[in-house]
Amino acid sequence: MQPTSHPRIAALDGLRGLAVAAVLAYHAGFAWAGGGFLGVSLFFTLSGYLICSLLVEERAATGTVDLRRFWARRARRLLPAALAALGLALAFAVVAGSSGQLVDLRGDVLAALGYVANWRFVLDGTSYGELGQAPSPLQHFWSLAIEEQFYVVFPLVVLALGRRLGLALALGLAGSVGAMVLVQGDVTRAYYGTDTRAAEVLVGAALAVWATRRREPGRLARAAGPLALGLLVWSWVVVDQGDGRLYAGGLLVHAAVAAIVLRSASGLGPLSDLLAVAPLQWLGRISYGAYLYHWPIFLWLSPERTGLEGAALAVVRVACSLALAEVSLRVLEEPIRHGRRLSAAAARPALVLGVAAVVLVAVLVPAPAMDPLARVLDGQAAGLIAPPAAPSSIVALRSPATEAPAPMWPSTLIEASTAAAVSSAATTSTTAPPSPFRAVVPGERVRVYVAGDSNALAVGLELATWGQDHGVDVWTSGWLGCHLVTGGEYRYAGESAPTTDKCNGWREERRHEIADVGPHVVFVITGSFDVLDRRLPERDFWQHIGEPAFDALLRDEVARLAGIAIEAGSRVVWATHPAIRTGTVDGVPPKASHPEHDVARIDRLNRLVAEVLAGRGGVSMLDLRGHMAGWPGGELDPQRRPDGIHPGSAVLPDLAAWIGPQLVAAAASAS
């Protein structure tokens, strides 16, 4: 005896549509959708309810569960669009992805195919490389992994336990809550873990077991439904992903409220009528594809590539995602799911939508030039980079898996002074060097050594390209996530991490590199990691720039780096630093503010450097911040600094063309 088919409930389609709308609004960066990520939690509870309903009804009707048939249905339903989304993500990564995305791509794809993406992100943890780069185009597969793990295990539980299923669900809920308690404080683990998120699925399953004995929701459930839906929507507006209350019972409460909505919407009443409106039903029918395709599309259609922002960008992103989801449903998902051929009537509108989406993307997104760091990771060098035709190479990438987005710092050379603020007026240091500096011999190419962090790496690589046509050889030694004050831990966008041996050993390595290169000019770009909160060795407290003890350490290190260059006969050009906004993605600032966002820290950094370098011969400052302040959006212009740290790669050539001559002028002043 075959189990009866489960009728499709229009209101639940509408609820799916509402959930995916919340996720799309959240990823679009709308301030009013700060809790939109909870739409995924609703999907968990809804999946638990529907799947458990099917399995319990099948076991009641047949006395067993046809596992092969169940898993085959799930595969036909889920795999076609998932594989298509993998293809879309691969296309994005190859055509427009960053170097960090390319490096991580193989592991991300394998984890997505194996439906273990959530555990990959747990094991990866959080690092500077992850925070500073664009996220994985397969990041959203974490939730699909949890659902698929449920689809594999839960039918076995239903088959084995039968009437004892209720007890098993109660134990599973208790175990999941216990797991959440055990990982308190580790947001990444709590958010991605199968065990910690299982409660949301199991609440839906428990509702299904209870509802099978009561076909129609009662009067109380129908009355409570609209209020519960209002609470869900309210949470999608006000909750923040980093809110610790979510992981101390908040997600379980959300699932319980969602269960009330599900129960109410499953029968007749005002809530089911509201959710069954045609637009929500349509969005619910394509919700799986919309969720799968929207993330790589959102990454592809970035503000930098499209020239759009705000509501206009969101409309384009969402329109492309929904169009592709509709095409996928008609052309791919439904024909495979039901084992039928695609009719011409269905193919024609799907084809029109598909072509329109492709044309729109083609018009909005020009083929991007590969940024300098991507060129490195694509095979120019695995660890050390030097100018073309140079006999040796100096620049070290600290980690091939960590991306350094490209900066733009138009500025001007000024003499280091003890002024409280560095002026952006164009003046050039003319102080006669008190000791011999390396002269540029007639006919000789100017040699520049760029030192610093990820910003130094990216700008140095572009300067090297510029230098090929202008008689300048540029060695770049930018180390990702590094700092001048050594040791201990740092706190970046609220996440702490230990410093590395590479960063902490900069003094001797810089000395050897500068001696090997023999540069006319050492160009320093650093500071992002010296304005973070730091916990230094043997000190059980956090401190930061602006506090006397930390300032004293930073003064010593600034003087040490400048001294190493001067002792080697090189002039020093040191860049002032703009404000930073860690946690920014595609120009959208983080929901929460972090201590390093305080502009006073950047002000102090630039004053401190100017004070240390004042009066030293052969030292100039390049006022990058002064120029950035003149941008249309100021020094944190989201179009020019989409990650809040590094300006976008599209403007690098102009930047190099502006900075390069000033470095040449600094070198010439030493001859």
LINLIN-V500683 format. One line per field, one symbol per residue. phi: phi as a letter, one per 30 degrees, with the letter a starting at -180 (. if undefined). A space follows every 10 residues. Layout:
phi->???
This chain:
phi->.dddddddce ddeddedddd ddddddddid ddcdcddded ddeedddedd ddeddddddd dciabddddd dddddddcde dddddddddd dddddbdddd dddddedddd ddddhbdddd ddddibbded ddcddddced dddddddddd ddddeddddd chdddedddd dddddddddd ddcejcdddd dcddddcded dddddddddd ddcbdcdddd ddddeddddd ddddddccdc dddddeccjd dddedddddd ddddddbdld dddddddedd eddddcddde dddddddddd ddeddcicai dddddddddd dddddddddd ccddeddcib dddddddddd dddddddddd ddddcddddd deddddddkd acabbbdeid dbbbdcddbd dcccddcbbd abdbddbced bddcddbcdb ddddbdcdcd deidddcbcc ckcddddddd dddddddecb ibccccbccd icacdciibb bchiccaddc deddcddddd dddddddidd bcccbakedc cddbcdeibc acbaejcedd edddeddddd dddeddddic dcccddcddb bdidbhicdd dcdbeddddd ddededdddd dddeiddibb ccdddddddd decidceddc bdcibcdddd cdedddddde eddddddddc c
